Amino acid sequence: MNQTTEAAMTAAEAHNREFLVFSLGEEEYAVDILKVQEIRGYENVTRIANAPDFIKGVTNLRGVIVPIVDLRIKFHLDKVEYGGQTVVIVVNVEDRVVGIVVDGVSDVMTLSPDQIKPAPEFGVTLSSDFLSGLGSLEDRMLVIVDIDKLLTSDEMELVERVAD
């Protein structure tokens, strides 16, 4: 291999990104692994009066009050059940720790830039603002979620109020 080829390979590898893959219903989603703090089993949370449906409540994580957001409700999925596979992915969103409830976590996947396609425009019914793209691997399609944009600024204000 000559130096040019090695340099090109190194540059390509530098742009590969790792994602945590999780499921919501029948769909697979992915979030940047660098945003993930930990994965926990779902535990009962303390409900907060007047919080929107998708904010399940708060939990105490080693002295930090963490708001818990159920993505299944946020994404308007029909059937939301809590079972043995239900987990909370603890993520860092705009300098705040937030837990997101998902149906299950499957794996960590590395995607190269050419495996990530731009997010399609869905129109008014589904906001694609929080989608950063679609990842494709063989027979799998991953919806890549931009966790920072997932909660709108209004929702982050609610999360802030709930946590304080």
Backbone bond lengths (Angstrom), bond angles and torsions (degrees), N, CA, C in turn:
res aa  C-N    CA-C-N  psi(-1)  N-CA   C-N-CA  omega(-1)  CA-C   N-CA-C  phi
1 M - - - 1.449 - - 1.529 109.22 -
2 N 1.325 116.55 134.78 1.457 118.13 178.19 1.530 110.54 -86.86
3 Q 1.327 115.75 171.75 1.469 120.45 -174.83 1.532 112.48 -64.10
4 T 1.336 116.67 -35.76 1.464 120.16 -179.28 1.530 110.41 -62.89
5 T 1.317 116.50 -44.56 1.463 120.91 179.66 1.520 110.35 -63.96
6 E 1.340 117.23 -43.58 1.469 120.64 178.97 1.522 110.99 -62.53
7 A 1.334 117.19 -41.93 1.465 121.01 179.65 1.527 110.40 -64.14
8 A 1.325 117.14 -40.42 1.467 121.03 179.27 1.526 110.02 -65.19
9 M 1.330 117.39 -41.17 1.458 120.62 179.59 1.527 110.43 -65.44
10 T 1.328 117.15 -42.70 1.455 120.92 179.65 1.531 110.12 -63.37
11 A 1.325 117.91 -41.54 1.469 121.67 178.92 1.523 110.11 -63.65
12 A 1.321 117.40 -41.20 1.467 121.23 179.52 1.519 110.59 -65.52
13 E 1.331 116.52 -42.32 1.464 119.97 -179.93 1.529 110.86 -64.07
14 A 1.330 116.73 -32.98 1.463 120.76 -178.43 1.532 111.00 -65.19
15 H 1.327 117.34 -25.53 1.459 120.68 -178.05 1.525 112.81 -94.40
16 N 1.330 117.21 -5.63 1.456 119.47 174.74 1.517 108.26 -64.07
17 R 1.332 116.48 142.77 1.456 120.27 -179.50 1.519 109.30 -126.88
18 E 1.320 115.18 146.35 1.458 120.42 178.33 1.522 109.57 -99.77
19 F 1.330 115.22 139.91 1.450 121.85 -178.58 1.515 109.91 -130.08
20 L 1.330 115.68 144.39 1.451 121.49 170.71 1.528 106.04 -89.28
21 V 1.334 116.39 125.76 1.458 121.64 -177.42 1.524 109.05 -98.27
22 F 1.341 116.07 129.94 1.461 120.55 178.19 1.520 109.48 -136.95
23 S 1.328 115.03 162.95 1.460 119.27 -178.16 1.523 110.89 -115.27
24 L 1.324 113.44 145.98 1.458 123.64 171.94 1.519 104.47 -133.38
25 G 1.313 117.14 109.61 1.456 119.48 -175.38 1.520 109.41 63.50
26 E 1.320 116.32 -129.85 1.471 121.28 -178.55 1.531 112.60 -89.73
27 E 1.314 117.38 -8.70 1.466 121.09 -174.21 1.521 112.37 -95.14
28 E 1.340 114.48 152.09 1.458 120.37 175.29 1.524 108.99 -108.24
29 Y 1.317 114.96 135.30 1.453 122.16 179.94 1.526 108.32 -122.97
30 A 1.321 115.43 164.38 1.457 119.53 178.31 1.518 109.14 -142.19
31 V 1.332 114.95 145.71 1.456 121.04 178.24 1.530 107.17 -132.44
32 D 1.316 116.22 145.09 1.460 121.46 -178.97 1.524 109.69 -55.31
33 I 1.322 116.46 124.95 1.475 121.76 -175.49 1.531 111.43 -61.50
34 L 1.328 117.24 -26.08 1.464 120.25 -178.78 1.530 112.20 -69.53
35 K 1.342 117.29 -17.50 1.468 121.64 178.32 1.524 111.63 -86.21
36 V 1.349 116.71 -15.09 1.460 121.40 -173.97 1.520 110.53 -86.00
37 Q 1.338 115.24 128.35 1.453 120.66 177.76 1.528 110.40 -94.11
38 E 1.336 116.67 -45.49 1.462 120.94 178.25 1.516 109.84 -166.05
39 I 1.333 115.31 169.47 1.456 122.63 176.68 1.519 106.76 -122.61
40 R 1.340 116.57 130.79 1.461 121.39 -177.04 1.523 109.23 -130.43
41 G 1.316 115.50 157.69 1.456 119.82 171.50 1.516 108.79 -69.53
42 Y 1.332 116.49 154.23 1.458 119.53 179.29 1.521 109.63 -74.90
43 E 1.314 116.13 129.86 1.458 122.49 176.75 1.517 107.20 -123.15
44 N 1.316 115.64 158.43 1.464 118.52 176.07 1.519 109.76 -59.99
45 V 1.312 114.96 144.42 1.455 120.94 -178.09 1.524 109.13 -116.13
46 T 1.312 115.82 164.15 1.465 121.13 176.01 1.524 107.50 -86.28
47 R 1.333 116.28 116.45 1.467 121.00 -179.75 1.528 109.71 -67.53
48 I 1.313 115.03 149.87 1.454 121.82 177.54 1.530 107.83 -117.23
49 A 1.311 116.61 127.40 1.471 120.94 -179.82 1.528 110.28 -61.22
50 N 1.317 115.68 142.02 1.476 123.89 176.42 1.522 114.89 64.12
51 A 1.317 118.11 13.69 1.469 119.79 175.49 1.525 108.15 -80.90
52 P 1.341 118.08 149.95 1.468 119.72 176.73 1.534 110.47 -61.02
53 D 1.340 116.50 157.70 1.465 121.69 -177.29 1.519 113.53 -52.28
54 F 1.348 116.55 -40.87 1.464 119.30 -173.89 1.531 113.18 -72.45
55 I 1.338 117.49 -16.11 1.466 119.67 174.01 1.526 106.25 -90.80
56 K 1.330 115.66 102.42 1.464 121.14 -174.01 1.521 111.90 -69.27
57 G 1.322 116.74 -27.15 1.456 121.07 -178.71 1.511 109.50 147.64
58 V 1.329 116.16 -152.28 1.458 121.03 179.90 1.525 108.97 -131.47
59 T 1.324 114.28 158.54 1.455 120.47 174.42 1.525 107.82 -138.05
60 N 1.309 116.12 158.46 1.456 121.29 179.35 1.530 107.71 -97.81
61 L 1.314 115.52 115.95 1.470 121.55 -179.52 1.525 108.14 -112.45
62 R 1.319 115.56 95.35 1.462 121.42 -179.58 1.532 112.14 50.06
63 G 1.334 115.38 48.65 1.459 120.35 175.96 1.515 115.09 88.85
64 V 1.329 118.04 -5.95 1.460 121.56 178.81 1.527 107.80 -106.50
65 I 1.337 116.49 128.76 1.459 120.44 177.28 1.526 107.75 -80.52
66 V 1.350 115.74 118.19 1.464 121.69 -174.38 1.528 109.55 -114.66
67 P 1.350 116.91 120.36 1.458 119.50 174.48 1.538 109.71 -69.89
68 I 1.333 116.55 141.98 1.460 121.58 -178.89 1.530 108.62 -112.77
69 V 1.326 115.99 119.26 1.462 123.57 -178.66 1.528 108.39 -108.24
70 D 1.326 117.68 125.95 1.458 121.19 178.13 1.527 108.61 -90.61
71 L 1.338 116.18 107.82 1.470 120.07 -178.07 1.518 111.75 -65.74
72 R 1.312 117.27 -26.77 1.462 119.79 -179.60 1.526 110.01 -65.12
73 I 1.332 116.67 -37.85 1.465 120.56 177.14 1.530 109.43 -74.69
74 K 1.321 116.27 -42.31 1.472 120.97 179.81 1.531 111.19 -59.24
75 F 1.358 116.09 -36.79 1.464 120.67 -179.28 1.534 112.15 -89.81
76 H 1.335 117.40 8.71 1.466 123.26 176.56 1.529 113.14 58.21
77 L 1.334 116.95 42.88 1.459 119.80 175.92 1.529 108.65 -76.69
78 D 1.327 115.69 145.88 1.462 120.90 -175.85 1.520 112.70 -64.74
79 K 1.328 115.87 -53.76 1.456 120.42 -170.99 1.525 109.95 -107.04
80 V 1.307 116.39 114.15 1.460 120.59 178.39 1.522 107.60 -115.94
81 E 1.330 115.19 105.45 1.459 120.65 179.96 1.520 109.27 -122.79
82 Y 1.328 114.55 146.49 1.454 120.00 178.64 1.523 107.53 -104.55
83 G 1.342 115.65 118.54 1.459 119.75 -178.54 1.518 110.54 -133.97
84 G 1.309 115.51 -167.03 1.461 121.76 -178.21 1.519 113.94 -65.50
85 Q 1.340 116.76 -24.94 1.464 120.85 -179.78 1.530 112.67 -88.45
86 T 1.328 117.04 -14.44 1.469 121.06 -177.95 1.528 109.41 -63.70
87 V 1.325 116.08 127.62 1.463 120.06 -179.26 1.524 110.33 -132.33
88 V 1.314 114.22 164.20 1.455 122.03 174.36 1.527 107.05 -113.53
89 I 1.327 115.14 123.07 1.464 120.29 174.27 1.523 105.96 -95.11
90 V 1.322 116.74 118.16 1.463 120.88 179.94 1.531 107.06 -88.87
91 V 1.339 115.53 118.80 1.461 121.37 -175.56 1.518 110.65 -123.26
92 N 1.315 115.31 160.74 1.459 121.94 174.56 1.523 108.08 -101.98
93 V 1.336 115.97 117.57 1.458 121.89 -179.79 1.517 107.63 -122.96
94 E 1.314 116.19 114.03 1.469 121.35 177.30 1.527 111.82 46.61
95 D 1.303 117.09 57.09 1.468 123.80 177.41 1.527 113.74 63.39
96 R 1.317 117.48 20.88 1.465 120.94 176.09 1.515 107.94 -130.40
97 V 1.321 115.31 145.45 1.458 120.67 176.98 1.528 107.75 -92.50
98 V 1.344 115.72 127.67 1.458 122.23 -178.95 1.528 107.85 -133.22
99 G 1.323 116.52 141.20 1.458 120.57 174.91 1.514 109.19 -100.42
100 I 1.341 117.38 133.95 1.460 120.41 176.65 1.527 108.76 -116.23
101 V 1.331 115.59 128.93 1.464 121.39 -178.78 1.520 108.67 -87.64
102 V 1.345 116.02 128.45 1.457 121.85 178.34 1.535 108.66 -133.63
103 D 1.326 116.07 165.87 1.465 120.47 -178.37 1.527 112.63 -70.30
104 G 1.324 117.27 -29.89 1.457 119.92 179.62 1.510 110.43 175.66
105 V 1.326 115.76 159.87 1.466 122.30 177.52 1.515 106.69 -112.09
106 S 1.337 117.20 132.03 1.459 118.56 -177.54 1.515 113.56 -103.36
107 D 1.326 118.46 -48.38 1.462 118.44 -178.54 1.518 112.05 -167.68
108 V 1.330 114.41 179.90 1.457 122.03 174.03 1.523 105.69 -110.08
109 M 1.319 116.54 132.25 1.443 121.12 -174.19 1.524 110.78 -129.55
110 T 1.314 116.18 139.92 1.458 121.14 175.91 1.519 108.36 -99.60
111 L 1.327 115.88 127.42 1.465 120.72 178.48 1.522 109.45 -118.57
112 S 1.311 114.82 137.47 1.460 120.04 175.13 1.530 107.69 -89.34
113 P 1.336 117.64 161.11 1.474 120.20 -177.84 1.537 113.08 -55.38
114 D 1.335 117.98 -34.74 1.468 118.85 -178.37 1.536 112.58 -75.99
115 Q 1.334 117.69 -8.58 1.471 120.71 176.20 1.525 111.33 -91.86
116 I 1.328 116.79 -5.77 1.470 121.24 -178.41 1.523 108.85 -108.91
117 K 1.318 115.19 118.94 1.467 121.93 179.64 1.521 108.58 -103.11
118 P 1.349 117.51 153.53 1.467 119.75 178.51 1.529 111.06 -60.95
119 A 1.323 115.84 150.13 1.474 120.90 178.50 1.523 108.77 -69.87
120 P 1.329 116.83 136.08 1.471 119.36 177.97 1.525 110.59 -72.32
121 E 1.313 116.27 156.74 1.463 121.22 175.34 1.522 107.33 -86.42
122 F 1.315 117.15 122.81 1.456 120.34 -177.32 1.521 113.22 -95.98
123 G 1.311 118.46 -12.06 1.457 119.77 -176.25 1.517 110.51 91.56
124 V 1.328 115.79 -158.49 1.456 119.75 -171.98 1.527 114.70 -77.14
125 T 1.318 118.54 -26.12 1.464 119.38 -172.52 1.516 113.25 -69.78
126 L 1.305 118.59 -36.19 1.459 121.18 -179.32 1.523 108.78 -129.16
127 S 1.305 116.52 122.17 1.462 119.96 -179.73 1.524 108.92 -74.32
128 S 1.321 115.95 125.23 1.460 119.16 178.64 1.529 110.51 -99.52
129 D 1.347 116.20 10.84 1.467 120.52 -179.47 1.519 111.72 -58.33
130 F 1.342 117.15 -35.39 1.452 120.55 -175.73 1.522 113.05 -90.44
131 L 1.327 117.70 1.71 1.458 120.20 176.63 1.515 108.14 -94.63
132 S 1.322 116.58 127.14 1.462 117.54 179.31 1.518 110.93 -98.44
133 G 1.322 117.86 -6.45 1.452 119.97 176.36 1.510 111.97 158.70
134 L 1.310 114.57 -176.71 1.460 122.06 176.16 1.517 107.69 -120.34
135 G 1.308 115.79 129.37 1.460 120.39 177.67 1.513 108.91 -99.89
136 S 1.331 116.50 132.88 1.460 117.74 179.31 1.522 110.11 -122.89
137 L 1.313 114.24 130.61 1.457 122.65 177.33 1.512 107.63 -136.18
138 E 1.282 117.76 122.27 1.466 122.90 -179.01 1.520 110.53 38.06
139 D 1.346 117.67 -108.85 1.469 120.26 -176.04 1.530 112.25 -101.24
140 R 1.326 118.49 13.36 1.466 121.57 -178.32 1.515 111.00 -111.43
141 M 1.331 114.81 143.01 1.461 121.14 174.67 1.517 106.89 -123.63
142 L 1.340 116.78 123.71 1.456 122.50 -179.33 1.524 109.49 -110.13
143 V 1.317 116.35 132.70 1.458 120.82 173.78 1.525 105.94 -88.89
144 I 1.327 116.57 115.39 1.467 120.68 -176.69 1.528 108.76 -89.15
145 V 1.330 115.07 119.51 1.458 122.37 -175.62 1.522 109.52 -97.63
146 D 1.336 116.35 129.24 1.468 121.64 172.41 1.520 105.98 -87.10
147 I 1.311 115.78 98.57 1.467 121.30 -171.67 1.529 111.84 -61.54
148 D 1.331 117.36 -29.62 1.471 120.06 178.69 1.521 111.49 -67.74
149 K 1.330 117.44 -33.28 1.469 120.68 -178.68 1.519 112.08 -92.36
150 L 1.331 116.48 -11.29 1.461 119.75 -175.84 1.517 111.82 -58.95
151 L 1.313 115.76 -46.46 1.459 119.34 177.53 1.518 107.51 -93.69
152 T 1.321 116.55 117.19 1.460 120.55 -179.76 1.521 108.82 -64.12
153 S 1.294 117.12 167.47 1.469 119.52 -177.99 1.532 111.31 -62.00
154 D 1.342 117.47 -36.35 1.468 120.12 176.91 1.519 110.21 -62.10
155 E 1.345 115.74 -43.31 1.461 120.30 -179.67 1.517 111.07 -67.43
156 M 1.325 117.41 -36.39 1.466 120.21 178.06 1.524 109.67 -65.19
157 E 1.340 117.30 -35.58 1.464 120.20 176.04 1.522 109.79 -61.66
158 L 1.344 116.49 -42.76 1.466 120.72 176.90 1.522 110.39 -60.85
159 V 1.332 116.20 -44.95 1.460 121.58 179.75 1.520 109.33 -60.80
160 E 1.316 117.15 -43.26 1.469 121.61 178.53 1.529 110.39 -59.47
161 R 1.355 115.42 -47.48 1.475 120.06 -179.12 1.518 110.45 -63.46
162 V 1.337 116.21 -41.96 1.474 120.40 -179.17 1.520 110.28 -62.85
163 A 1.326 116.15 -39.49 1.472 120.05 -175.56 1.523 112.45 -77.19
164 D 1.319 117.55 -23.75 1.470 119.85 -176.62 1.499 113.95 -86.64
